Amino acid sequence: MEMDYLTEFPLAHMDRRPRKKPRFAWDAPQSHSKAQSELFYGQDVGIGTSFGPSRVLPDHSNLFVKGLAQKGSPPWREDDKDGHYMFALGENLTSRYKIQRKIGEGTFGQVLECWDRETKEMVAIKVVRSIKKYREAAMIEIDVLHLLGKYDRTGSRCVQIRNWFDYRNHICIVFEMLGPSLYDFLRKNNYRSFPVDLVRELGRQLLECVAFMHDMRLIHTDLKPENILFVSPEFIKVPDYKVTSRSPREGIFHKRLPKSSAIKVIDFGSTAYEHQEHNYIVSTRHYRAPEVILGLGWSYPCDIWSVGCILVELCSGEALFQTHENLEHLAMMERVLGPLPQHMLKRADHHADKYVKRGRLDWPEGAASRESIKAVLKLPRLQNLIMQHVDHSAGDLIDLLQGLLRYDPVHRLTAREALRHPFFTRDHYRRCYVCTDRDAGQRPGASIAVI
Ligand SMILES: Nc1ncnc2c1ncn2[C@@H]1O[C@H](COP(=O)(O)OP(=O)(O)OP(=O)(O)O)[C@@H](O)[C@H]1O
């Protein structure tokens, strides 16, 4: 899905790469009492920053909720202008679910934390916009989720669907409740990198998920740190002495590390079946493969490219290709990974052939500005970037990344090949973390031994 049209990010002053939407999930209180929930009326529950027009109703609705019978329905209301569902905290979403707080928002709709009166647990419900194309996409997401659930016997790395229903013209998808995303963690850590042993554990699980999906002939197409969630919200704080570009002063900083490294992938709304025609633009910009940009058609390897970009980001703390423009993006790739193969440039479609002159990338001649040229020159080679951030196992990691970020999708590693790479399989690395729930059949949800 094309995601480049972000307008405002609430923490824009902190975040050099605009993201498509604000994040709510990890900043909000994990749970709150009824009294507290009334306090939150009229706000998007979050970090106290306004996230733009709120779809949570203003204060007067709280009178209504006070009088609401436990299983009653709220009054019928108009959706907002974008087709988003309007609600108040504490209201029912059907008689089964009670809305606790808003935890996220995406292109498709809003994600609400709700209490499930039947199973007596918290769930995350995606309330999809009441617009035909989003309703249709949601039905495809439900099909994919059911398919994944049916064959995912070990309850592996894809978020589980619990239920779905159509409520007042909004498709509602009920998910198991997960914790913060990898992106939430990076942001909270002021974009400090993760330890390489944690990156290994996250990379392994991510590749297991991708391998499983590809075995099922499904392509996720939108893998990114926002769509990978820790299962548990628990974390510990450890001292960190590293000076980063965002916190350049020397001194002790603290960074958060998850207590458990278990993750799950979410957002199957853009998932494609192998047999479909694949010539449209997919993936969020920073994680988009070169064959997608050049209009060469895409398949499973576009997910692998995204995994490569994600692993670099986890190691360095920042997105690898921070750009919003195709030619600059391709130039950045060449700077980090070397020249693009001529046979790919030659086949660029009529949208992308303007980036190619005499069989090579039209760079820096075609650059939009001096700043753009500077931004590209600033980037280090992949090897140097990894060596800057990773203290051990850098050699294996670089070799893995070179396989994941191979330009030609035909030669890129598959997920299963990547899982057999020494970065994951060397005996020596196994000692760097402690598996806690392996015995419970949740391989490889592991706790990180903080060294
Ligand atoms: N199961 C879950 N548990 C906890 N939080 C969740 C869960 N599912 C989604 N979220 C939160 O809601 C946000 C939006 O969810 P999701 O990405 O599925 O929506 P979307 O509308 O499909 O997004 P996109 O615009 O990327 O297509 C996520 O980034 C995450 O913060």
PDBQT file of the ligand as one rigid body, heavy atoms in Angstrom, charges set to zero:
ROOT
HETATM    1  N1  LIG A 501      -3.520  -7.185  18.207  1.00  0.00    +0.000 N 
HETATM    2  C1  LIG A 501      -3.090  -5.963  18.553  1.00  0.00    +0.000 A 
HETATM    3  N2  LIG A 501      -2.701  -5.700  19.814  1.00  0.00    +0.000 NA
HETATM    4  C2  LIG A 501      -2.279  -4.459  20.181  1.00  0.00    +0.000 A 
HETATM    5  N3  LIG A 501      -2.195  -3.402  19.330  1.00  0.00    +0.000 NA
HETATM    6  C3  LIG A 501      -2.579  -3.598  18.056  1.00  0.00    +0.000 A 
HETATM    7  C4  LIG A 501      -3.041  -4.873  17.594  1.00  0.00    +0.000 A 
HETATM    8  N4  LIG A 501      -3.344  -4.761  16.277  1.00  0.00    +0.000 NA
HETATM    9  C5  LIG A 501      -3.089  -3.485  15.942  1.00  0.00    +0.000 A 
HETATM   10  N5  LIG A 501      -2.623  -2.780  16.990  1.00  0.00    +0.000 N 
HETATM   11  C6  LIG A 501      -2.230  -1.355  16.988  1.00  0.00    +0.000 C 
HETATM   12  O1  LIG A 501      -3.036  -0.670  16.036  1.00  0.00    +0.000 OA
HETATM   13  C7  LIG A 501      -2.226  -0.094  15.002  1.00  0.00    +0.000 C 
HETATM   14  C8  LIG A 501      -2.943  -0.180  13.673  1.00  0.00    +0.000 C 
HETATM   15  O2  LIG A 501      -3.179  -1.546  13.344  1.00  0.00    +0.000 OA
HETATM   16  P1  LIG A 501      -3.064  -2.072  11.838  1.00  0.00    +0.000 P 
HETATM   17  O3  LIG A 501      -1.666  -1.813  11.354  1.00  0.00    +0.000 OA
HETATM   18  O4  LIG A 501      -3.543  -3.483  11.795  1.00  0.00    +0.000 OA
HETATM   19  O5  LIG A 501      -4.104  -1.095  11.140  1.00  0.00    +0.000 OA
HETATM   20  P2  LIG A 501      -4.205  -0.699   9.619  1.00  0.00    +0.000 P 
HETATM   21  O6  LIG A 501      -5.319   0.264   9.511  1.00  0.00    +0.000 OA
HETATM   22  O7  LIG A 501      -4.329  -1.941   8.806  1.00  0.00    +0.000 OA
HETATM   23  O8  LIG A 501      -2.802  -0.012   9.384  1.00  0.00    +0.000 OA
HETATM   24  P3  LIG A 501      -2.104   0.339   7.992  1.00  0.00    +0.000 P 
HETATM   25  O9  LIG A 501      -2.392   1.784   7.796  1.00  0.00    +0.000 OA
HETATM   26  O10 LIG A 501      -0.633   0.065   8.286  1.00  0.00    +0.000 OA
HETATM   27  O11 LIG A 501      -2.658  -0.547   6.940  1.00  0.00    +0.000 OA
HETATM   28  C9  LIG A 501      -0.908  -0.866  15.061  1.00  0.00    +0.000 C 
HETATM   29  O12 LIG A 501       0.190  -0.113  14.604  1.00  0.00    +0.000 OA
HETATM   30  C10 LIG A 501      -0.792  -1.200  16.549  1.00  0.00    +0.000 C 
HETATM   31  O13 LIG A 501      -0.243  -0.105  17.261  1.00  0.00    +0.000 OA
ENDROOT
TORSDOF 0
